[in-house]
């Protein structure tokens, strides 16, 4: 194997090294000015007006669900095809995930199936924009408003994706972001909760640090103020100063990397368009995905994956559907479109780190893999 084409790439820059060194030398590793700077930088590019950084993405989703009023026994509508970092927050609250199917031939939540599963126990909807591909947020937000439900947009890997020229995450009551190493911004770890209202953002900031109100928590001489009450105890889920500084160092190159990824996705699509046995996951005309990976459907998924990996192309099924896990203790549903999605989806590399020649290699390997699969299928029927 002469070359490996990674599915993801971790951002590393000299600016990040400089920022890390500055914070380490300052001694302000846990908290400091970079946390607020990071939140401001993020607010400048997302759809909701208030950003609250957190330890990781799951803690941000947990916080969103808590602020939405989700408690033990309540139902949360969500999709099974997602990372555990999304749906585990539901289980942590001892709420019940209600699995919603995806639409035919897509990775997006099916609106009709969603509405059919709303009950008196439903409190919130989690809409995951799979691999940075925008889901039907506007339509689902209207449905949530009709039924008095809270909409949480999971923009885990959808930073800079847009719908109707608006940032993905603009329609929800809350939006969630991840800054895990293989995301668009690598903070080594980190997440963010975006809020529609200032009141919710203020509460989120208290709850991410044990419920403390930092405006009154300490006296003028810096001691803990016994008169500063904490009426609701929260958690220790803040994003630290070091991770925030690393993240801040990447905003200057974020747009260029995004544009390079878009260019690569379009080139790859043009190279495989019309190839029998490959169906590109559709994108609405007014949507621009973030393309965390490039998604397509193939037959004989396992065989095609094996062929690609043998040639150094690190393709993947992307996720394992969560409804198979007994830890969720949720009701089983018939999800025919999710069945197809899980057994036919393929994510291939298209990120900013790839050159045009790399895309040609990936496209040719895809063509060869599906062609070999088709030949085998014919042979088995002879």
C-alpha positions as CSV (number, residue, x, y, z in Angstrom):
1,X,0.0,0.0,0.0
2,X,1.8,3.1,-1.2
3,X,-0.5,5.8,0.2
4,X,-3.3,6.1,2.8
5,X,-6.2,8.5,2.3
6,X,-7.6,9.3,5.7
7,X,-11.3,9.8,6.2
8,X,-10.5,12.6,8.7
9,X,-7.6,14.9,9.4
10,X,-6.7,16.7,12.6
11,X,-6.0,20.4,12.2
12,X,-2.5,21.4,13.5
13,X,-0.9,24.8,12.9
14,X,2.0,26.8,14.2
15,X,-0.5,29.2,15.6
16,X,-2.0,26.5,17.8
17,X,1.4,25.6,19.1
18,X,2.0,29.3,20.0
19,X,-1.3,29.6,21.7
20,X,-0.7,26.4,23.7
21,X,2.7,27.6,24.8
22,X,1.3,31.0,25.8
23,X,-1.4,29.5,28.0
24,X,0.9,26.9,29.6
25,X,3.4,29.6,30.5
26,X,0.6,31.8,31.9
27,X,-0.5,29.2,34.3
28,X,-4.2,30.0,33.4
29,X,-5.0,26.6,32.0
30,X,-8.4,25.8,33.6
31,X,-10.0,29.3,33.1
32,X,-9.1,32.5,31.5
33,X,-9.8,35.0,28.8
34,X,-9.6,32.6,25.9
35,X,-12.9,30.9,26.9
36,X,-14.8,34.1,26.3
37,X,-12.8,34.9,23.1
38,X,-13.7,31.5,21.8
39,X,-17.4,31.9,22.5
40,X,-17.4,35.2,20.7
41,X,-15.6,33.9,17.7
42,X,-18.1,31.0,17.5
43,X,-21.1,33.4,17.9
44,X,-19.8,35.3,14.8
45,X,-20.3,32.3,12.5
46,X,-23.3,30.3,13.9
47,X,-27.0,31.0,13.6
48,X,-28.0,31.5,17.2
49,X,-26.9,34.6,19.2
50,X,-25.4,33.1,22.4
51,X,-22.7,30.5,22.6
52,X,-21.8,28.7,25.8
53,X,-18.7,26.4,25.6
54,X,-18.7,23.1,27.4
55,X,-16.3,20.2,28.2
56,X,-17.5,18.2,25.2
57,X,-20.4,17.9,22.8
58,X,-22.4,15.3,24.9
59,X,-22.3,17.6,27.9
60,X,-23.7,20.4,25.7
61,X,-26.5,18.2,24.6
62,X,-27.1,17.0,28.1
63,X,-27.3,20.7,29.2
64,X,-29.7,21.5,26.3
65,X,-32.0,18.7,27.2
66,X,-32.0,19.8,30.9
67,X,-32.8,23.4,29.9
68,X,-35.6,22.1,27.7
69,X,-37.2,20.6,30.8
70,X,-36.5,16.9,29.9
71,X,-36.6,14.8,33.0
72,X,-36.8,11.1,33.9
73,X,-39.5,9.3,31.9
74,X,-39.9,12.0,29.3
75,X,-39.7,11.2,25.6
76,X,-37.2,12.7,23.2
77,X,-37.6,12.1,19.5
78,X,-34.4,11.4,17.7
79,X,-32.8,9.3,15.0
80,X,-31.0,6.0,15.6
81,X,-28.3,6.5,12.9
82,X,-26.1,8.8,15.0
83,X,-23.0,8.8,17.1
84,X,-23.5,7.7,20.7
85,X,-22.2,11.2,21.7
86,X,-25.7,12.4,20.6
87,X,-28.1,9.9,22.1
88,X,-26.2,9.0,25.2
89,X,-27.2,12.4,26.7
90,X,-30.9,11.2,26.6
91,X,-30.1,8.1,28.6
92,X,-28.0,10.0,31.1
93,X,-31.1,12.0,32.0
94,X,-33.1,8.7,32.2
95,X,-35.4,10.0,29.4
96,X,-36.7,7.7,26.7
97,X,-35.4,8.0,23.1
98,X,-38.2,7.5,20.6
99,X,-36.6,6.4,17.3
100,X,-37.7,8.3,14.2
101,X,-37.0,6.9,10.7
102,X,-35.1,8.8,8.0
103,X,-36.7,9.7,4.7
104,X,-36.4,7.3,1.7
105,X,-32.9,7.5,0.1
106,X,-31.6,10.1,2.5
107,X,-29.9,10.5,5.9
108,X,-32.4,13.1,7.2
109,X,-35.2,12.7,9.8
110,X,-38.5,11.9,8.2
111,X,-41.0,14.6,9.1
112,X,-44.2,12.4,8.7
113,X,-42.7,9.7,10.9
114,X,-41.6,12.3,13.4
115,X,-45.1,13.7,13.8
116,X,-46.7,10.3,14.0
117,X,-44.6,9.5,17.1
118,X,-45.3,12.7,19.1
119,X,-47.1,11.8,22.4
120,X,-48.1,13.5,25.6
121,X,-44.7,12.5,27.0
122,X,-42.7,14.1,24.2
123,X,-40.6,17.1,25.4
124,X,-38.0,17.6,22.7
125,X,-36.7,16.7,19.3
126,X,-33.0,16.2,18.5
127,X,-32.3,16.8,14.8
128,X,-28.9,15.5,13.8
129,X,-27.4,17.0,10.7
130,X,-25.7,13.7,9.6
131,X,-22.0,14.2,8.7
132,X,-22.6,17.9,8.2
133,X,-25.5,17.3,5.7
134,X,-28.4,19.7,6.6
135,X,-31.6,18.1,7.7
136,X,-35.1,19.7,7.3
137,X,-34.7,22.1,10.2
138,X,-37.2,24.7,9.1
139,X,-40.0,22.3,8.7
140,X,-39.3,20.5,11.9
141,X,-39.0,23.8,13.8
142,X,-42.5,24.6,12.6
143,X,-43.8,21.2,13.7
144,X,-42.2,21.7,17.1
145,X,-43.8,25.1,17.5
146,X,-47.2,23.5,16.6
147,X,-46.8,20.9,19.3
148,X,-45.0,23.0,21.9
149,X,-41.7,21.0,21.7
150,X,-38.1,22.1,22.1
151,X,-35.9,21.7,19.0
152,X,-32.3,20.9,19.5
153,X,-30.2,20.9,16.4
154,X,-27.2,18.6,16.6
155,X,-24.6,20.4,14.5
156,X,-21.9,18.1,15.8
157,X,-19.9,18.2,12.5
158,X,-21.9,20.7,10.6
159,X,-19.9,23.9,11.3
160,X,-20.3,26.3,8.3
161,X,-23.0,24.2,6.6
162,X,-25.9,26.4,5.4
163,X,-29.6,26.2,4.5
164,X,-31.1,29.0,2.5
165,X,-27.8,31.0,3.1
166,X,-28.4,30.7,6.8
167,X,-26.0,28.8,9.1
168,X,-27.2,25.3,10.1
169,X,-28.5,25.5,13.6
170,X,-30.4,28.7,13.1
171,X,-33.9,27.2,13.5
172,X,-33.5,25.4,16.8
173,X,-34.1,26.6,20.3
174,X,-30.7,25.2,20.9
175,X,-27.8,24.0,18.7
176,X,-24.9,21.8,19.6
177,X,-21.3,21.8,18.3
178,X,-18.3,19.6,18.7
179,X,-14.6,20.4,18.7
180,X,-13.3,16.9,19.0
181,X,-9.9,16.5,17.2
182,X,-11.4,15.3,13.8
183,X,-14.0,18.1,13.6
184,X,-13.6,21.4,11.6
185,X,-12.0,23.0,14.6
186,X,-9.8,20.8,16.8
187,X,-9.7,21.9,20.4
188,X,-8.4,18.5,21.5
189,X,-11.8,18.3,23.2
190,X,-14.7,20.7,23.6
191,X,-18.3,21.4,22.7
192,X,-20.7,24.3,22.7
193,X,-24.3,25.0,23.4
194,X,-25.9,27.8,21.3
195,X,-29.0,29.4,22.8
196,X,-31.7,31.5,21.2
197,X,-32.3,33.6,24.4
198,X,-30.0,35.4,26.7
199,X,-31.8,34.0,29.7
200,X,-31.1,30.4,28.7
201,X,-27.5,31.3,28.0
202,X,-27.1,32.8,31.4
203,X,-28.6,29.7,33.0
204,X,-26.4,27.4,30.9
205,X,-23.3,29.3,32.1
206,X,-24.4,28.7,35.7
207,X,-25.3,25.1,35.3
208,X,-22.0,24.2,33.5
209,X,-20.2,25.2,36.6
210,X,-22.2,23.6,39.4
211,X,-24.9,26.2,39.3
212,X,-22.7,29.0,40.5
213,X,-23.6,32.6,39.8
214,X,-20.1,34.1,39.3
215,X,-21.4,37.7,39.6
216,X,-22.0,37.1,43.3
217,X,-20.0,34.0,44.2
218,X,-17.0,35.7,45.6
219,X,-16.5,38.6,47.9
220,X,-14.5,41.7,47.1
221,X,-11.4,40.1,48.6
222,X,-11.9,36.9,46.6
223,X,-13.3,34.6,49.1
224,X,-16.4,32.5,48.5
225,X,-19.5,34.5,49.4
226,X,-21.8,32.6,51.8
227,X,-24.7,34.8,50.8
228,X,-24.5,33.7,47.2
229,X,-27.1,31.0,47.0
230,X,-27.0,28.1,44.5
231,X,-30.7,27.1,44.1
232,X,-30.0,24.4,41.5
233,X,-26.9,22.4,41.6
234,X,-25.2,21.9,38.2
235,X,-22.2,20.1,36.8
236,X,-18.5,20.7,36.1
237,X,-18.6,20.7,32.3
238,X,-16.7,23.9,31.3
239,X,-14.3,24.1,28.4
240,X,-10.9,25.0,29.7
241,X,-8.7,28.0,28.7
242,X,-6.1,25.8,27.0
243,X,-8.6,24.1,24.7
244,X,-10.3,27.5,24.0
245,X,-7.0,29.0,23.0
246,X,-6.2,26.1,20.6
247,X,-9.7,26.6,19.0
248,X,-9.3,30.3,18.7
249,X,-6.0,29.9,16.7
250,X,-7.9,28.1,13.9
251,X,-10.7,30.5,13.0
252,X,-8.4,32.4,10.6
253,X,-8.0,29.3,8.4
254,X,-11.5,27.8,9.0
255,X,-13.1,29.3,5.9
256,X,-10.3,28.4,3.6
257,X,-10.4,24.7,4.8
258,X,-14.2,24.7,4.3
259,X,-13.9,26.1,0.8
260,X,-11.3,23.5,-0.1
261,X,-13.6,20.7,1.3
262,X,-16.5,22.0,-0.8
263,X,-14.4,22.1,-3.9
264,X,-13.2,18.5,-3.3
265,X,-16.8,17.3,-2.7
266,X,-18.0,18.8,-6.0
267,X,-15.0,17.3,-7.8
268,X,-15.6,13.9,-6.3
269,X,-19.3,14.0,-7.2
270,X,-18.4,14.9,-10.8
271,X,-16.0,11.9,-11.0
272,X,-18.6,9.3,-9.9
273,X,-21.8,10.9,-11.3
274,X,-23.8,8.4,-13.3
275,X,-21.7,5.4,-12.3
276,X,-23.9,2.3,-12.0
277,X,-24.0,1.0,-8.4
278,X,-23.2,4.4,-6.7
279,X,-25.9,6.7,-5.5
280,X,-24.8,10.0,-4.1
281,X,-26.7,11.1,-1.0
282,X,-28.9,13.9,-2.3
283,X,-28.5,17.6,-1.2
284,X,-31.3,20.1,-1.4
285,X,-30.6,22.9,-3.9
286,X,-30.5,25.5,-1.2
287,X,-28.3,23.5,1.1
288,X,-24.5,23.6,1.4
289,X,-23.2,20.7,3.6
290,X,-20.0,20.9,5.7
291,X,-19.0,17.5,4.2
292,X,-17.4,16.0,7.3
293,X,-17.3,13.0,4.9
294,X,-18.8,12.5,1.4
295,X,-21.9,10.2,1.7
296,X,-23.1,7.7,-0.9
297,X,-25.1,4.5,-1.1
298,X,-23.8,1.3,-2.5
299,X,-24.9,-2.3,-2.7
300,X,-22.7,-5.0,-1.0
301,X,-21.4,-2.4,1.5
302,X,-19.1,-4.7,3.3
303,X,-17.4,-5.9,0.1
304,X,-17.0,-2.3,-1.2
305,X,-15.5,-1.2,2.2
306,X,-13.0,-4.0,2.1
307,X,-11.9,-3.2,-1.5
308,X,-11.4,0.5,-0.6
309,X,-9.5,-0.1,2.6
310,X,-7.3,-2.6,0.8
311,X,-6.2,0.3,-1.4
312,X,-5.6,2.6,1.5
313,X,-8.9,4.6,1.3
314,X,-10.3,4.8,4.8
315,X,-14.0,4.7,4.0
316,X,-16.5,3.9,6.7
317,X,-20.1,3.2,7.6
318,X,-19.8,6.4,9.6
319,X,-22.2,5.4,12.5
320,X,-23.8,2.3,14.1
321,X,-27.5,2.8,14.7
322,X,-28.1,3.3,18.4
323,X,-31.4,1.5,18.7
324,X,-29.6,-1.8,18.9
325,X,-28.2,-1.0,22.3
326,X,-30.1,-2.4,25.3
327,X,-28.8,0.4,27.5
328,X,-31.3,2.7,26.0
329,X,-34.2,0.6,27.3
330,X,-36.4,2.1,24.6
331,X,-39.3,0.7,22.6
332,X,-38.4,-1.1,19.3
333,X,-39.7,0.5,16.2
334,X,-39.9,-0.6,12.6
335,X,-37.4,1.7,10.7
336,X,-37.2,0.4,7.1
337,X,-35.3,3.4,5.7
338,X,-32.8,3.3,8.6
339,X,-32.4,-0.4,7.8
340,X,-31.4,0.5,4.3
341,X,-29.3,3.4,5.4
342,X,-27.2,1.3,7.8
343,X,-26.5,-1.5,5.4
344,X,-25.8,0.7,2.3
345,X,-24.3,4.0,3.5
346,X,-20.7,4.7,2.8
347,X,-18.6,7.7,3.8
348,X,-15.5,8.5,1.8
349,X,-12.8,11.1,2.2
350,X,-13.3,14.5,0.6
351,X,-11.6,16.9,3.1
352,X,-9.4,19.9,2.7
353,X,-6.2,17.8,3.0
354,X,-6.8,16.0,-0.3
355,X,-5.4,17.0,-3.7
356,X,-7.3,16.6,-7.0
357,X,-5.1,13.6,-7.9
358,X,-6.2,12.0,-4.6
359,X,-9.8,12.4,-5.5
360,X,-9.2,10.7,-8.9
361,X,-7.7,7.7,-7.1
362,X,-10.6,7.5,-4.7
363,X,-13.2,7.8,-7.5
364,X,-11.4,5.1,-9.6
365,X,-11.2,2.8,-6.5
366,X,-15.0,3.3,-5.9
367,X,-15.7,2.5,-9.6
368,X,-13.6,-0.7,-9.5
369,X,-15.1,-1.8,-6.2
370,X,-18.7,-1.5,-7.3
371,X,-17.9,-3.0,-10.7
372,X,-16.3,-6.1,-9.0
373,X,-19.3,-6.4,-6.8
374,X,-21.7,-6.3,-9.8
375,X,-19.7,-9.0,-11.6
376,X,-19.9,-11.2,-8.5
377,X,-23.6,-10.7,-8.3
378,X,-24.1,-11.7,-11.9
379,X,-21.9,-14.8,-11.4
380,X,-23.9,-15.9,-8.4
381,X,-27.1,-15.8,-10.5
382,X,-25.7,-17.9,-13.4
